[in-house]
Amino acid sequence: MSAPPNQPQPPDAGDLRWSRAGATGSGAAAELASGAFDPLFREAWTESQIANLLQAGNGWLDLGHMGQELVVFALNRQVLDEVELLLCAVAPGWRGRGIGRQMMEQVAESARSRGASRLFLEVREGNEAAIALYRSVGFRIEGRRPGYYRTVLGNSIDAITLAMPIQ
């Protein structure tokens, strides 16, 4: 369905521009995360948490922009030949346009360029949209970490661990 003639069309997700950042991108990523995650689950990281991880030297941010707007990010960390996707988010107004899939392709490409042979992540049980995305790009469930996450109400939620080989 197209927009009425007098309204501009939304930008196409094909116009997404990727860049890589270190700690300098932590503020923008934290801001996007704070608006993208439900506060009940305490999943959004703060700017200092992201910056501290990035200052260790083995992490990076993949940032996706539409024009000047940051619409997606992925926070990654490499240990030996494995890259862990630690945190990622698509801005709520940009969901449903294939940006999550593009993000996963970008993460895999970044990991390959660093010599990684495997991607790993964990996701909150019940986050069905994220699990469906990860499985659709080739991740397989490897295990479960019981009670890994805690909500603001103190409820425990298991983490589901997923991994996939990359060549």
C-alpha positions as CSV (number, residue, x, y, z in Angstrom):
1,M,0.0,0.0,0.0
2,S,1.5,3.4,-1.0
3,A,1.2,6.7,0.8
4,P,-1.4,9.2,-0.5
5,P,0.1,11.4,-3.2
6,N,0.6,14.4,-1.0
7,Q,2.6,12.5,1.6
8,P,6.2,11.5,1.2
9,Q,7.0,7.8,0.9
10,P,9.0,6.4,3.8
11,P,12.7,5.7,3.0
12,D,13.4,2.2,1.7
13,A,15.5,0.0,3.9
14,G,17.8,-0.5,0.9
15,D,19.1,3.0,1.6
16,L,20.7,1.8,4.9
17,R,24.3,2.9,5.3
18,W,26.6,1.0,7.6
19,S,29.6,2.1,9.6
20,R,31.7,0.7,12.3
21,A,32.4,2.5,15.6
22,G,34.2,2.1,18.9
23,A,33.4,3.8,22.2
24,T,32.5,7.0,20.3
25,G,29.3,5.4,19.2
26,S,28.2,4.3,22.6
27,G,26.0,7.3,23.3
28,A,24.0,6.9,20.2
29,A,23.6,3.1,20.6
30,A,22.5,3.5,24.2
31,E,19.9,6.1,23.2
32,L,18.5,3.9,20.5
33,A,18.5,0.9,23.0
34,S,16.6,2.9,25.6
35,G,13.8,3.5,23.2
36,A,13.8,0.0,21.6
37,F,13.6,-2.3,24.7
38,D,10.7,-2.8,27.1
39,P,12.1,-1.5,30.5
40,L,10.4,-4.4,32.3
41,F,13.1,-6.7,30.9
42,R,16.1,-4.4,31.7
43,E,17.8,-5.3,28.4
44,A,19.0,-1.9,27.3
45,W,22.6,-1.1,28.2
46,T,23.8,2.3,29.3
47,E,26.3,4.4,27.5
48,S,28.9,3.6,30.1
49,Q,28.3,-0.1,29.9
50,I,28.7,0.0,26.1
51,A,31.7,2.3,26.2
52,N,33.5,0.1,28.9
53,L,33.0,-3.0,26.8
54,L,34.3,-1.3,23.7
55,Q,37.4,0.1,25.5
56,A,38.5,-3.4,26.2
57,G,39.7,-3.6,22.5
58,N,37.9,-6.7,21.3
59,G,34.5,-5.2,20.7
60,W,32.9,-2.9,18.1
61,L,29.6,-1.5,17.1
62,D,28.0,-1.9,13.6
63,L,25.8,1.1,13.1
64,G,23.1,1.4,10.5
65,H,21.9,4.9,9.4
66,M,19.1,6.2,7.2
67,G,20.3,9.6,6.3
68,Q,21.6,11.1,9.6
69,E,19.3,8.9,11.8
70,L,20.7,5.8,13.6
71,V,18.1,3.2,13.1
72,V,19.9,0.0,14.0
73,F,23.0,-1.1,15.9
74,A,24.8,-4.3,16.9
75,L,27.3,-4.5,19.7
76,N,29.8,-7.3,19.1
77,R,32.7,-8.9,20.9
78,Q,35.3,-11.3,19.6
79,V,37.2,-13.9,21.5
80,L,39.5,-16.1,19.4
81,D,37.5,-17.2,16.4
82,E,34.0,-16.6,17.9
83,V,32.0,-13.3,17.8
84,E,29.3,-12.8,20.3
85,L,26.4,-10.5,19.4
86,L,25.9,-8.9,22.8
87,L,23.2,-6.4,22.1
88,C,21.3,-5.2,19.0
89,A,18.2,-3.2,18.3
90,V,16.2,-1.7,15.5
91,A,14.4,1.6,16.2
92,P,10.7,0.9,16.8
93,G,9.6,3.1,13.9
94,W,11.8,1.2,11.5
95,R,10.8,-2.3,12.3
96,G,9.1,-4.6,9.8
97,R,11.3,-3.4,6.9
98,G,13.9,-6.1,6.8
99,I,16.5,-4.0,8.7
100,G,17.0,-6.7,11.4
101,R,17.9,-9.2,8.6
102,Q,20.3,-6.7,7.1
103,M,21.8,-6.2,10.6
104,M,22.5,-9.9,10.9
105,E,24.1,-9.9,7.5
106,Q,26.3,-7.0,8.5
107,V,27.3,-8.7,11.8
108,A,28.3,-11.9,9.9
109,E,30.3,-9.9,7.4
110,S,32.1,-7.9,10.2
111,A,32.8,-11.2,12.0
112,R,34.2,-12.8,8.8
113,S,36.4,-9.8,8.1
114,R,38.0,-10.4,11.5
115,G,38.6,-14.1,10.9
116,A,35.8,-15.4,13.0
117,S,34.2,-18.8,12.1
118,R,31.3,-18.7,14.5
119,L,28.6,-16.3,15.8
120,F,27.0,-16.7,19.2
121,L,24.3,-14.9,21.1
122,E,21.8,-15.3,23.9
123,V,18.2,-14.1,23.9
124,R,15.5,-13.9,26.5
125,E,13.1,-16.8,26.4
126,G,9.8,-15.4,25.1
127,N,11.3,-12.9,22.7
128,E,9.7,-14.7,19.8
129,A,10.4,-12.0,17.2
130,A,14.1,-12.0,17.9
131,I,14.3,-15.8,18.0
132,A,12.5,-16.1,14.7
133,L,14.9,-13.6,13.1
134,Y,18.0,-15.4,14.4
135,R,16.7,-18.8,13.3
136,S,15.8,-17.5,9.9
137,V,19.4,-16.4,9.2
138,G,20.8,-19.8,10.3
139,F,21.3,-19.7,14.1
140,R,20.5,-23.0,15.9
141,I,19.5,-23.3,19.5
142,E,22.4,-24.7,21.5
143,G,21.2,-24.4,25.1
144,R,19.5,-22.6,27.9
145,R,20.7,-20.7,30.9
146,P,18.1,-21.0,33.6
147,G,17.1,-17.8,35.4
148,Y,19.8,-15.8,33.6
149,Y,17.7,-12.6,33.2
150,R,15.7,-10.7,35.9
151,T,12.9,-8.4,35.3
152,V,12.4,-5.2,37.3
153,L,9.8,-7.1,39.2
154,G,12.3,-9.7,40.2
155,N,11.0,-12.5,38.0
156,S,13.6,-14.9,36.4
157,I,13.7,-15.6,32.7
158,D,15.8,-18.2,31.0
159,A,18.3,-17.2,28.3
160,I,18.3,-19.2,25.1
161,T,21.8,-19.6,23.6
162,L,22.1,-19.8,19.8
163,A,25.1,-20.2,17.4
164,M,25.9,-20.5,13.8
165,P,29.0,-21.2,11.7
166,I,30.1,-18.5,9.3
167,Q,32.5,-19.0,6.4
